[in-house]
């Protein structure tokens, strides 16, 4: 065995040890991929994708991405701007009829993308639990049209908003006169080579995807995805299903400007600070992407959590490293990320 192969084997063994401490072969699990430059240096699957069939998790298993889905919707909006069909400065009330239009008159599309709109989430999810089990984007957005006050003036502060991305998905449909899921497939999935990725449109796919689970108080696994989790069908904020391998293809396509011009990608992945910002600490959000530092390392990414699914998507530009973990059982993704980054740091980020 060559010295480089021995080194790679040692790295794989150490990474396996990290992930095996969180996943068991006979339980719901997860898939992980780590790449540097244009090369995958580690990938593996742990546990089962479906407790009924006992199908094992692989790096091609499709997981619900939760809020990582917002990056696809965000890029869809930027693509429409690139095509000249909208402007990020467009007022929101150009696309929707609000009962109190004067309240939202200063909200622009870029405020939705950066979670700075001030729109309150006034959905009565728990009171209307059965309705929200199957409610799609339009039904989740409809209550927001009754808004009579904002949390704050648009652009002055940050408050994470799921309905904002239901609205953005619906704007894509208005302008393309087609389902937004089809637009994302044609403009992002296909050119990126994401051949099996899909997006919720009502029920999640009946076959070919993993199921999400939680551990109940009796120590038993319960399925928690479509049909059990309210708002799971609201796809604009969390409806994309993909694998770690296809998210690697997505990241490669982003950085190689396969579906969007370099200037647009740069806007999406740079912190956007509104001119009227009053939020104290500086913002950390681009156009749907979060730009942060973890243990002193710059991270561009997004996490996602929905039902029994949880995921972590990270691009480390200073280290030329990509890391993604997708799980169909809640696991401490921040803790796992920290352990992985610590391991790679001890190797001085030399992954060759």
C-alpha positions, 0 to 999 in steps of 0.5 A, a space after each residue: 500500500 502506498 503512503 498516500 493510500 495508507 494516509 487516506 485509509 487512516 483518515 477514513 478510519 477516523 471519520 468512520 469512528 466519529 460517525 459510528 458513535 452516532 449511528 447504529 446499523 439497525 436504526 435510522 441513520 445518515 449519509 455523509 460526504 466530504 470533498 476537496 476541490 473536485 474530488 470526494 475524499 470520504 463518503 459513507 452511509 450508516 443505518 437504515 433508510 426505511 424501518 419497514 423494508 430495512 433498506 440500508 442508507 447509502 450515499 445515494 439515498 434521498 433525504 428530505 433536506 428541510 431548510 437546505 431547500 431554501 437555497 434552491 428557491 433562492 437560486 430560482 429567484 436569482 435565476 428569474 432576475 438574471 432572465 429579466 423577469 423580476 428584480 430583487 427590489 420589487 415590492 412584495 405587494 406586486 405579487 400578492 394582494 394583502 388585506 392591509 397593503 399599507 403595512 407591507 408596502 416597504 417589503 421587497 423580495 430581497 427582504 424575504 431572501 434574507 429573513 429581514 421582512 418583519 412578516 409575522 408567522 400567524 399560521 395557527 398550525 397547532 389549532 388546525 393541525 389536520 389542515 396543515 398536515 396536507 397544506 401546500 405552499 399556497 395554503 401556508 402563505 394565505 394566512 400571512 396575507 391577513 397581516 396587520 402589523 410587522 415584527 419590525 420595519 423591513 431591513 432593520 432586523 432579522 427573524 427567520 421566516 418559513 412562510 417567506 419561502 412559500 411566497 418566493 416559491 409561489 412567485 416563481 410559479 406566477 412568473 413561469 406559469 408552471 409549478 415552481 418544482 418544475 422550474 427548479 428541476 429544469 434550471 438547477 437539478 438537470 444542469 447540475 446532474 442531480 438526476 434523482 433529486 425531487 421536490 415535494 408536491 403534496 405527498 412526498 414520493 411514495 417510493 425511492 426516498 428515506 423516511 424520517 423517524 423520532 424516538 418516542 418516550 417509550 424508546 420506540 421509533 415513530 415515523 415523522 414525515 408526510 402525514 404525521 408532521 404539520 407543514 411538511 407539505 409546504 415545499 417552498 421552505 423545506 420540500 427538496 429531497 436529495 442525496 449527499 452525492 447529488 448535493 456534491 454535484 449541486 455544490 460543484 455546479 454552484 462554484 462552476 457557475 453552471 446554472 447562474 452567473 458568477 456575479 449572482 452566485 457571489 451576491 447569494 453567498 455574501 452577507 447582505 446588510 440592509 442600509 437601515 440595519 438596526 439589529 445590533 450584531 451584524 447580519 450573517 445571511 446572504 440570499 438564503 445562504 448563511 455566512 458564518 465562522 466555525 472555530 475560526 473557519 469561514 463556512 457558507 451553508 445551511 442546516 435543515 430540520 423537518 420531521 425526523 430529518 436533519 441535515 448540515 451543508 457546509 462549504 469552507 472556501 478558505 479550506 477548499 472543503 465541502 461537508 454534508 451530512 443528511 440524517 433520517 433521525 435527529 442527531 446533534 449535527 453541530 456537535 458532529 460537525 465540530 468533531 469532523 472539523 477538529 479531526 480535519 484541523 489536526 491534519 492541517 486540512 491536508 486531505 490529499 
